[in-house]
Amino acid sequence: MQKNIWAKTILTSYRFLEKVSDAIDRLVETRALNSFYMGGNNFSQNNVFVVSESLINLTERKKKLINLKVVCDQSLRSCKEEYAQILIERYIDGDKAKEIAERHELSMRTYFRRLESAEGEFSAYLSRNGYTEKFLAKTLLSEKWIYEIYSKFSSIPREELFQISESYLKKIALS
């Protein structure tokens, strides 16, 4: 059984949080500006209630993503410096294990032990602050793109990382 799947998921999603938040901002702006043209044949989709509800949902979604970024930042700051650096290089920067091990002059075995310890420390901080597996599943699995990252970590070898294209980011914001 793999450990710390949520920690890996959060760290991997971190690098995309700002882009997704920006896409949500653009979508909110577009919908708000287009609400001026309410009425006509599309009134059922453009009435004040529907547009307002959509804007509120998008705003709540962005708030959830910003909170995730903040808790990730706090968790990284709480880790030992060497652990935080390995986590950032591995999950946020997307560097390969071999590159990180060489950069830190570590054997591969030592690198993987440190990575596992770092993931454990990061995960423990999350849990101590209320971000348990149950809470994260309830809160984040509605974000399809985060669920995809989570699913990949549930079923892939350690060496692979989730990749996301710019075109997919646009789809994410619209979902």
C-alpha positions in Angstrom: 0.0 0.0 0.0 1.3 3.4 -0.9 1.7 6.0 1.8 1.1 9.8 1.8 -1.0 9.8 -1.4 -2.7 13.0 -0.3 0.6 14.7 0.5 1.9 13.8 -3.0 -1.3 15.0 -4.6 -1.3 18.3 -2.8 2.4 18.9 -3.6 1.9 18.0 -7.3 -1.2 20.2 -7.6 0.6 23.1 -6.0 2.3 24.2 -9.2 -1.1 24.4 -11.0 -3.1 26.2 -8.3 -2.3 29.7 -9.4 -3.0 28.9 -13.0 -6.3 27.4 -12.3 -7.2 30.3 -10.0 -6.3 32.7 -12.7 -8.5 30.8 -15.2 -11.3 30.9 -12.7 -10.8 34.7 -12.4 -11.1 35.1 -16.1 -14.2 33.0 -16.2 -15.8 35.0 -13.4 -15.0 38.3 -15.2 -16.4 37.0 -18.6 -19.6 35.7 -17.0 -20.1 38.9 -15.0 -19.5 41.1 -18.1 -21.8 38.9 -20.2 -24.6 39.0 -17.7 -25.3 42.5 -19.1 -26.9 40.7 -22.0 -29.6 38.8 -20.1 -32.8 38.0 -21.7 -33.8 36.8 -25.1 -33.8 33.1 -26.1 -31.2 32.2 -23.4 -33.0 33.8 -20.5 -33.1 30.5 -18.6 -29.3 30.3 -18.6 -28.7 34.0 -18.2 -31.1 35.2 -15.5 -29.7 36.9 -12.5 -30.2 33.9 -10.2 -28.3 31.5 -12.5 -25.5 33.9 -13.2 -25.1 34.9 -9.5 -25.1 31.2 -8.4 -22.4 30.5 -11.0 -20.3 33.4 -9.8 -20.6 32.3 -6.2 -19.7 28.7 -7.0 -16.6 29.8 -9.0 -15.6 32.1 -6.1 -16.0 29.3 -3.6 -13.9 27.0 -5.8 -11.2 29.6 -6.0 -11.2 30.1 -2.2 -10.8 26.3 -1.8 -7.8 26.3 -4.1 -6.2 29.3 -2.4 -6.6 27.7 1.0 -4.9 24.6 -0.4 -2.0 26.7 -1.5 -1.7 28.4 1.9 -1.8 25.1 3.8 0.8 23.7 1.4 3.1 26.7 2.1 2.6 26.3 5.8 3.3 22.6 5.7 6.5 23.1 3.7 7.7 25.8 6.2 7.1 23.4 9.0 9.3 20.6 7.5 13.0 20.4 8.0 14.7 22.5 5.4 16.3 19.5 3.6 13.0 17.8 3.4 11.2 20.8 2.1 13.8 21.3 -0.6 13.5 17.7 -1.7 9.7 17.9 -1.8 9.8 21.2 -3.8 12.2 19.8 -6.3 10.4 16.5 -6.7 6.7 17.5 -6.7 6.5 21.2 -7.4 9.4 21.6 -9.8 8.9 18.1 -11.3 12.6 17.1 -11.2 13.5 13.5 -11.7 14.7 11.5 -8.7 18.2 10.9 -10.2 18.7 14.6 -10.8 17.7 15.5 -7.2 19.9 12.7 -5.7 22.9 13.9 -7.8 22.3 17.6 -6.9 22.2 16.7 -3.2 25.0 14.2 -3.5 22.9 11.3 -2.2 22.7 7.7 -3.2 19.4 6.7 -4.7 18.6 4.6 -1.7 19.3 7.6 0.7 17.3 9.9 -1.6 14.2 7.7 -1.5 14.5 7.3 2.3 14.6 11.1 2.7 11.8 11.6 0.3 9.6 9.1 2.2 10.5 10.8 5.5 9.8 14.2 4.0 6.4 13.1 2.7 5.6 11.6 6.1 6.5 14.9 7.8 4.5 16.9 5.3 1.5 14.5 5.7 1.7 14.6 9.5 1.6 18.4 9.5 -1.5 18.3 7.3 -3.2 15.8 9.7 -2.3 17.8 12.8 -3.9 20.9 11.3 -7.2 19.2 10.3 -6.3 18.2 6.8 -6.9 14.5 7.3 -7.4 12.0 4.4 -11.2 12.1 5.1 -11.3 15.9 5.0 -9.2 16.2 1.9 -11.2 13.6 0.1 -14.5 15.3 0.9 -13.1 18.8 0.1 -11.0 18.2 -3.0 -12.3 15.2 -4.9 -14.9 17.5 -6.5 -12.0 19.0 -8.3 -11.7 16.6 -11.2 -8.1 17.5 -12.0 -7.0 17.0 -8.4 -8.8 13.7 -8.4 -6.8 12.7 -11.5 -3.6 13.4 -9.7 -4.8 11.5 -6.7 -5.8 8.5 -8.9 -2.4 8.5 -10.6 -0.6 8.3 -7.2 -2.9 5.5 -6.1 -1.9 3.4 -9.1 1.4 4.3 -10.6 5.1 3.6 -9.9 6.9 6.2 -7.8 9.0 7.5 -10.7 6.1 8.9 -12.7 4.7 12.4 -12.1 1.4 13.8 -13.1 1.7 16.2 -16.1 -0.9 18.7 -17.1 -1.1 20.7 -20.4 -2.0 24.3 -20.8 -5.1 23.3 -22.8 -6.2 21.0 -20.0 -5.9 23.9 -17.6 -8.6 25.8 -19.5 -10.9 22.7 -19.3 -10.2 22.5 -15.6 -11.4 26.0 -14.9 -14.6 25.4 -16.9 -15.5 22.2 -15.2 
